[in-house]
Amino acid sequence: MTIDEFRATLSSTTPPAVAPLLVALWHDGRGDWEQAHRVAQEVDDLNGAWVHAYLHRKEGDLGNAAYWYHRAGQPVATDDLDAEWSRIVSALLGHI
């Protein structure tokens, strides 16, 4: 699946058949931060920490976000949230 194909699924009422972290980002892309966070916090690995960091950054909890970026081994993002969302989706889809 490409990022454009993934984005196209955002108009659907159900997420595509993808890994849990992509499901979390799908929910976020549809404006459901709470569900995105619920899904993301169930994944205990580096990518799960990265998605968790992004979600807390989006929430505005920058201290918590910094903690999760550190856990993910990622620099604290400072770019546009949409750009970060796209970067994470692309990485999870294997297109970076």
LUMZA-810196 format. One record per residue (C-alpha): residue number from 0; residue in one letter; z negated, y, x. Coordinates in Angstrom, 2 decimals, decimal comma, m for minus. Layout:
BEGIN
{num->NUM | residuo->A | pz->Z | py->Y | px->X}
...
***
This chain:
BEGIN
{num->0 | residuo->M | pz->0,00 | py->0,00 | px->0,00}
{num->1 | residuo->T | pz->0,81 | py->3,49 | px->1,25}
{num->2 | residuo->I | pz->m1,38 | py->6,52 | px->0,75}
{num->3 | residuo->D | pz->1,18 | py->7,89 | px->m1,73}
{num->4 | residuo->E | pz->1,03 | py->4,66 | px->m3,71}
{num->5 | residuo->F | pz->m2,77 | py->4,82 | px->m3,59}
{num->6 | residuo->R | pz->m2,73 | py->8,42 | px->m4,80}
{num->7 | residuo->A | pz->m0,43 | py->7,42 | px->m7,67}
{num->8 | residuo->T | pz->m3,12 | py->5,01 | px->m8,92}
{num->9 | residuo->L | pz->m5,50 | py->7,92 | px->m9,51}
{num->10 | residuo->S | pz->m3,85 | py->8,50 | px->m12,89}
{num->11 | residuo->S | pz->m4,79 | py->4,96 | px->m13,97}
{num->12 | residuo->T | pz->m8,00 | py->4,15 | px->m15,80}
{num->13 | residuo->T | pz->m8,84 | py->1,24 | px->m13,49}
{num->14 | residuo->P | pz->m8,86 | py->1,09 | px->m9,71}
{num->15 | residuo->P | pz->m6,22 | py->m0,88 | px->m7,85}
{num->16 | residuo->A | pz->m7,04 | py->m4,26 | px->m6,32}
{num->17 | residuo->V | pz->m8,21 | py->m2,92 | px->m2,96}
{num->18 | residuo->A | pz->m11,28 | py->m3,20 | px->m0,75}
{num->19 | residuo->P | pz->m14,54 | py->m1,71 | px->m2,03}
{num->20 | residuo->L | pz->m14,44 | py->1,41 | px->0,15}
{num->21 | residuo->L | pz->m11,00 | py->2,26 | px->m1,16}
{num->22 | residuo->V | pz->m12,36 | py->1,73 | px->m4,68}
{num->23 | residuo->A | pz->m15,12 | py->4,21 | px->m3,80}
{num->24 | residuo->L | pz->m12,55 | py->6,75 | px->m2,62}
{num->25 | residuo->W | pz->m10,47 | py->6,06 | px->m5,75}
{num->26 | residuo->H | pz->m13,47 | py->6,99 | px->m7,91}
{num->27 | residuo->D | pz->m14,03 | py->10,09 | px->m5,80}
{num->28 | residuo->G | pz->m10,36 | py->11,01 | px->m6,11}
{num->29 | residuo->R | pz->m10,81 | py->10,86 | px->m9,88}
{num->30 | residuo->G | pz->m13,86 | py->13,12 | px->m9,74}
{num->31 | residuo->D | pz->m16,54 | py->10,45 | px->m10,18}
{num->32 | residuo->W | pz->m18,76 | py->11,13 | px->m7,17}
{num->33 | residuo->E | pz->m21,67 | py->9,10 | px->m8,56}
{num->34 | residuo->Q | pz->m19,64 | py->5,90 | px->m8,92}
{num->35 | residuo->A | pz->m18,00 | py->6,50 | px->m5,54}
{num->36 | residuo->H | pz->m21,44 | py->6,79 | px->m3,96}
{num->37 | residuo->R | pz->m22,73 | py->3,66 | px->m5,71}
{num->38 | residuo->V | pz->m19,81 | py->1,62 | px->m4,38}
{num->39 | residuo->A | pz->m19,90 | py->3,10 | px->m0,86}
{num->40 | residuo->Q | pz->m23,58 | py->2,52 | px->m0,29}
{num->41 | residuo->E | pz->m23,08 | py->m1,20 | px->m0,87}
{num->42 | residuo->V | pz->m20,89 | py->m1,48 | px->2,26}
{num->43 | residuo->D | pz->m23,06 | py->m1,67 | px->5,37}
{num->44 | residuo->D | pz->m20,63 | py->m1,19 | px->8,24}
{num->45 | residuo->L | pz->m19,07 | py->1,66 | px->10,23}
{num->46 | residuo->N | pz->m16,43 | py->2,42 | px->7,62}
{num->47 | residuo->G | pz->m19,03 | py->2,33 | px->4,86}
{num->48 | residuo->A | pz->m21,06 | py->4,88 | px->6,81}
{num->49 | residuo->W | pz->m17,94 | py->7,05 | px->7,22}
{num->50 | residuo->V | pz->m17,21 | py->7,07 | px->3,49}
{num->51 | residuo->H | pz->m20,90 | py->7,68 | px->2,82}
{num->52 | residuo->A | pz->m20,82 | py->10,64 | px->5,25}
{num->53 | residuo->Y | pz->m17,76 | py->12,13 | px->3,54}
{num->54 | residuo->L | pz->m19,40 | py->11,80 | px->0,12}
{num->55 | residuo->H | pz->m22,59 | py->13,52 | px->1,25}
{num->56 | residuo->R | pz->m20,53 | py->16,27 | px->2,88}
{num->57 | residuo->K | pz->m18,70 | py->16,73 | px->m0,40}
{num->58 | residuo->E | pz->m22,03 | py->16,79 | px->m2,22}
{num->59 | residuo->G | pz->m23,14 | py->19,61 | px->0,08}
{num->60 | residuo->D | pz->m25,94 | py->17,62 | px->1,74}
{num->61 | residuo->L | pz->m24,80 | py->18,38 | px->5,29}
{num->62 | residuo->G | pz->m27,90 | py->17,03 | px->7,01}
{num->63 | residuo->N | pz->m27,54 | py->13,66 | px->5,32}
{num->64 | residuo->A | pz->m23,79 | py->13,74 | px->5,99}
{num->65 | residuo->A | pz->m24,44 | py->14,34 | px->9,72}
{num->66 | residuo->Y | pz->m26,73 | py->11,30 | px->9,79}
{num->67 | residuo->W | pz->m24,03 | py->9,12 | px->8,25}
{num->68 | residuo->Y | pz->m21,28 | py->10,47 | px->10,54}
{num->69 | residuo->H | pz->m23,51 | py->9,51 | px->13,46}
{num->70 | residuo->R | pz->m24,02 | py->6,02 | px->12,00}
{num->71 | residuo->A | pz->m20,25 | py->5,74 | px->11,56}
{num->72 | residuo->G | pz->m19,53 | py->6,80 | px->15,14}
{num->73 | residuo->Q | pz->m17,44 | py->9,66 | px->13,78}
{num->74 | residuo->P | pz->m17,60 | py->13,36 | px->14,61}
{num->75 | residuo->V | pz->m18,95 | py->15,56 | px->11,83}
{num->76 | residuo->A | pz->m15,88 | py->16,62 | px->9,89}
{num->77 | residuo->T | pz->m15,17 | py->20,32 | px->9,52}
{num->78 | residuo->D | pz->m11,71 | py->20,23 | px->7,98}
{num->79 | residuo->D | pz->m10,82 | py->20,47 | px->4,31}
{num->80 | residuo->L | pz->m12,39 | py->17,75 | px->2,13}
{num->81 | residuo->D | pz->m8,97 | py->16,72 | px->0,82}
{num->82 | residuo->A | pz->m7,73 | py->16,29 | px->4,38}
{num->83 | residuo->E | pz->m10,72 | py->14,15 | px->5,25}
{num->84 | residuo->W | pz->m10,27 | py->12,06 | px->2,09}
{num->85 | residuo->S | pz->m6,64 | py->11,44 | px->3,08}
{num->86 | residuo->R | pz->m7,60 | py->10,60 | px->6,66}
{num->87 | residuo->I | pz->m10,17 | py->8,04 | px->5,55}
{num->88 | residuo->V | pz->m7,87 | py->6,48 | px->2,94}
{num->89 | residuo->S | pz->m5,10 | py->6,24 | px->5,55}
{num->90 | residuo->A | pz->m7,44 | py->4,64 | px->8,07}
{num->91 | residuo->L | pz->m8,69 | py->2,12 | px->5,51}
{num->92 | residuo->L | pz->m5,14 | py->1,32 | px->4,47}
{num->93 | residuo->G | pz->m4,32 | py->0,75 | px->8,15}
{num->94 | residuo->H | pz->m1,85 | py->3,60 | px->8,44}
{num->95 | residuo->I | pz->m3,39 | py->5,57 | px->11,29}
***
